[in-house]
Amino acid sequence: MGLVGVAISPCQPSVSGVRRGQGGAGPSGLGQLQQEIVACRACPRLVAWREEVATTRKAAFRNEEYWGRPLPGFGDPEASIVIVGLAPAAHGANRTGRMFTGDRSGDWLFASLHRTGLANQPTSRSRDDGLHLHDVWVTAAVRCAPPANRPTPDERDQCLPFLRRELDLLTSMRVIVALGQFGYDVVCRAIGVTRRPHFGHGVEAAASDGRTLICSYHPSQQNTFTGRLTEPMLDAVFRRALELVAT
């Protein structure tokens, strides 16, 4: 599998690190989609919020330049495993320009991917930190940081075509890991899961085309600080995904 760990650069709106000649996963496929995502201004509330946060900034990051735009997915374009979160964090991915990068949820996610052999390092701090994902692509249901981390139904629906196109372009995908109830509901709509079991950690659902959806509690501080989600629980989800890919 290819190794890609770099999201779009704010100065170079293209897929960095994707090898040419991969058909839909190359610049004419994922690259075109990612440019459209970064340029999107469809939701006035989200545009206003992401740009306000990027301007006012958090005191701890006052000397940093925030990304302040929608977030494309990143990882291995030949990935068998796709991870779908909720939305970028205001002072995490909205700051750094890469999904799950620069916040506590990302600390948990990439540490688990590293423990299970799916990432070359356990941390994700910036777009140029050397992170490479092995057979994994990371994306989200909503591409802009929402106020209070709560997108509206209309904002969710505006982003859904981006996710559908992205999943179609990831032609090697066999397993999707949905982080949280919100991500699970959106993925079910995106891939056409009609017999939908109740959300729960480790619950699995099958799409009509044979792909498998695995649920996980979101690695938010609300879940990790309370012990609702533990490191072994998150690792078990990715080990299960690897088992399904290997069969």
matplotlib code that plots the C-alpha trace (Angstrom):
import matplotlib.pyplot as plt

x = [0.0, 1.1, 2.2, 0.7, 0.6, 0.4, -2.8, -3.3, -0.8, -2.5, -0.1, -0.5, -4.1, -3.3, -2.9, 0.7, 2.3, -0.2, 1.5, 0.5, -1.1, -3.5, -6.7, -9.4, -7.1, -4.8, -4.8, -7.8, -9.9, -9.1, -7.1, -10.0, -12.3, -10.0, -9.7, -13.5, -13.7, -11.1, -12.9, -16.4, -18.4, -21.9, -22.8, -22.7, -22.7, -19.8, -17.8, -18.3, -17.3, -14.2, -12.9, -13.7, -11.8, -8.9, -8.8, -9.3, -7.3, -6.8, -4.2, -2.0, -1.8, -1.9, 1.4, 0.3, -1.4, -4.7, -5.9, -9.5, -11.0, -12.8, -10.7, -10.1, -9.3, -5.8, -3.9, -3.2, -5.3, -5.2, -6.5, -8.6, -9.7, -11.4, -12.0, -14.9, -15.1, -17.6, -16.0, -12.7, -12.0, -11.9, -8.4, -7.3, -7.7, -9.1, -5.8, -3.4, -5.1, -5.2, -7.9, -7.5, -4.3, -3.4, -6.1, -6.7, -9.0, -6.2, -3.7, -5.9, -6.7, -3.1, -1.7, -4.1, -3.3, 0.4, -0.1, -2.0, 0.6, -1.5, 0.7, 4.4, 4.2, 1.8, 1.4, -0.1, 0.9, 1.1, 0.8, 4.6, 5.3, 6.3, 3.1, 2.4, -0.7, -0.5, -3.6, -5.8, -7.6, -9.0, -11.9, -15.0, -18.7, -18.6, -15.6, -15.7, -15.4, -18.9, -19.8, -20.0, -19.0, -22.6, -23.4, -27.0, -28.9, -28.6, -24.8, -24.5, -26.5, -24.4, -21.3, -22.7, -22.0, -18.3, -18.2, -20.0, -17.6, -14.6, -15.7, -16.3, -12.8, -11.2, -11.7, -9.6, -11.8, -13.3, -13.9, -15.2, -14.7, -17.3, -16.2, -19.4, -23.1, -23.1, -20.4, -22.2, -25.5, -23.9, -21.8, -25.0, -26.6, -23.5, -23.0, -26.6, -26.8, -30.5, -30.5, -29.0, -28.3, -28.3, -25.1, -22.7, -18.9, -17.8, -21.2, -20.9, -23.1, -22.9, -23.4, -25.1, -21.8, -20.0, -18.2, -18.3, -19.0, -17.6, -18.8, -16.5, -17.1, -15.6, -12.2, -13.5, -12.4, -16.0, -15.5, -11.8, -11.7, -14.7, -13.5, -16.3, -13.6, -10.3, -7.2, -7.8, -11.3, -10.2, -7.3, -9.8, -11.8, -8.8, -7.6, -11.0, -10.8, -7.5, -9.0, -11.8, -9.3, -7.2, -10.2]
y = [0.0, 3.6, 5.7, 9.2, 11.4, 15.0, 16.9, 19.8, 22.6, 26.0, 27.3, 24.4, 23.1, 19.6, 16.2, 16.0, 12.6, 10.8, 8.8, 9.5, 6.8, 5.5, 6.3, 7.6, 7.9, 10.3, 14.1, 13.9, 12.0, 12.7, 15.7, 17.4, 16.5, 17.9, 21.2, 21.5, 20.7, 23.4, 26.0, 25.3, 28.1, 26.5, 26.9, 30.5, 29.6, 27.3, 29.7, 32.5, 30.3, 28.7, 32.1, 33.8, 31.1, 31.4, 35.2, 35.4, 32.2, 30.5, 32.1, 29.0, 29.2, 33.0, 33.0, 30.3, 30.8, 28.9, 26.9, 28.2, 26.4, 23.1, 20.0, 17.2, 13.7, 12.3, 9.1, 6.2, 6.5, 2.7, 2.2, -0.8, 0.9, 4.3, 6.2, 8.7, 11.2, 13.9, 17.3, 19.2, 20.6, 24.4, 24.6, 21.3, 20.5, 24.0, 25.2, 22.7, 21.9, 18.1, 15.9, 14.9, 16.8, 19.0, 17.9, 15.3, 13.2, 12.9, 12.0, 9.0, 8.1, 8.1, 6.4, 3.6, 3.4, 3.2, 0.5, -1.6, -1.0, 1.4, 4.5, 5.1, 7.3, 7.8, 11.5, 14.0, 17.6, 19.3, 18.7, 18.3, 16.2, 13.0, 11.0, 8.2, 6.0, 2.4, 1.2, 3.9, 7.0, 9.5, 11.8, 13.3, 13.6, 17.4, 19.4, 22.6, 23.1, 23.7, 25.8, 23.7, 20.7, 20.4, 20.6, 21.2, 18.7, 21.1, 21.4, 17.6, 17.2, 19.8, 17.8, 14.3, 14.4, 15.1, 11.9, 9.8, 10.9, 10.3, 6.8, 6.0, 7.2, 5.0, 1.9, -0.4, 0.3, -2.7, -1.5, 1.8, 2.7, 5.3, 7.3, 8.2, 8.1, 11.1, 9.6, 6.2, 7.7, 9.7, 6.7, 4.5, 7.1, 7.4, 3.8, 2.6, 0.5, -0.3, -2.8, -0.6, -2.0, 0.4, 2.2, 0.8, 0.3, -2.6, -3.0, -4.0, -3.4, -4.7, -2.7, -4.3, -4.3, -6.4, -3.6, -3.6, -0.7, -0.9, 1.5, 3.0, 5.5, 8.8, 9.5, 12.7, 13.9, 13.3, 9.6, 9.1, 11.1, 9.2, 5.8, 5.1, 4.6, 3.0, 2.4, -1.4, -0.8, 1.5, -0.8, -3.7, -1.9, -1.5, -5.0, -6.2, -4.0, -5.6, -9.1, -8.2, -6.9, -10.0, -12.4]
z = [0.0, -0.5, 2.4, 2.5, 5.6, 4.2, 3.8, 1.4, 2.0, 2.4, -0.3, -2.7, -3.0, -4.3, -2.9, -1.7, -1.7, -3.9, -6.6, -10.2, -12.3, -9.6, -11.5, -9.3, -6.3, -8.1, -8.6, -11.1, -8.5, -4.8, -5.7, -7.5, -4.7, -2.0, -3.9, -4.0, -0.3, 0.7, -1.4, -0.1, 1.5, 1.3, 5.0, 6.3, 10.0, 9.6, 7.4, 10.0, 12.9, 11.4, 10.2, 13.5, 15.4, 13.0, 13.6, 17.3, 18.1, 21.4, 23.7, 23.6, 19.8, 19.4, 17.4, 15.0, 11.6, 11.6, 8.6, 9.0, 6.0, 5.3, 5.9, 3.3, 4.2, 4.3, 4.4, 2.0, -1.2, -1.5, 2.0, 2.9, 6.2, 6.3, 9.5, 9.6, 12.5, 13.2, 12.2, 12.7, 16.2, 16.3, 17.7, 16.4, 12.7, 12.0, 13.3, 11.8, 8.5, 8.9, 10.3, 14.0, 14.2, 17.2, 19.7, 22.4, 20.2, 17.7, 20.4, 21.2, 17.6, 16.3, 19.4, 18.8, 15.0, 16.0, 18.5, 15.9, 13.1, 11.1, 11.6, 11.8, 14.9, 17.8, 17.5, 15.1, 15.6, 12.2, 8.5, 8.2, 11.3, 9.3, 10.1, 7.6, 7.6, 6.5, 4.7, 6.4, 5.2, 7.8, 7.1, 8.6, 8.1, 8.3, 6.9, 8.9, 12.6, 14.0, 17.0, 20.1, 17.9, 16.8, 13.1, 12.1, 10.0, 7.0, 7.4, 7.7, 4.5, 2.6, 3.3, 2.6, -1.2, -0.4, 1.7, -0.8, -3.6, -1.3, -0.4, -4.1, -5.0, -2.3, -4.4, -2.1, 0.9, 2.6, 6.2, 7.5, 11.2, 12.3, 15.4, 17.3, 16.7, 14.4, 12.1, 12.1, 11.0, 8.2, 6.9, 6.9, 4.6, 2.5, 1.7, 1.9, 5.1, 5.2, 8.1, 10.7, 14.2, 17.2, 17.6, 20.2, 20.6, 18.4, 16.7, 13.0, 10.1, 6.5, 3.3, 0.4, -1.6, 1.1, 2.9, 6.7, 9.0, 12.6, 15.3, 17.9, 20.6, 19.6, 21.3, 22.7, 26.1, 27.3, 26.6, 27.4, 30.6, 32.0, 31.0, 28.6, 26.0, 27.0, 24.9, 24.8, 23.5, 20.7, 19.8, 19.6, 16.9, 14.7, 15.3, 14.2, 11.1, 10.3, 10.7, 8.3, 5.7, 6.0, 5.2]

ax = plt.figure().add_subplot(projection="3d")
ax.plot(x, y, z, "-o")
ax.set_aspect("equal")
plt.show()
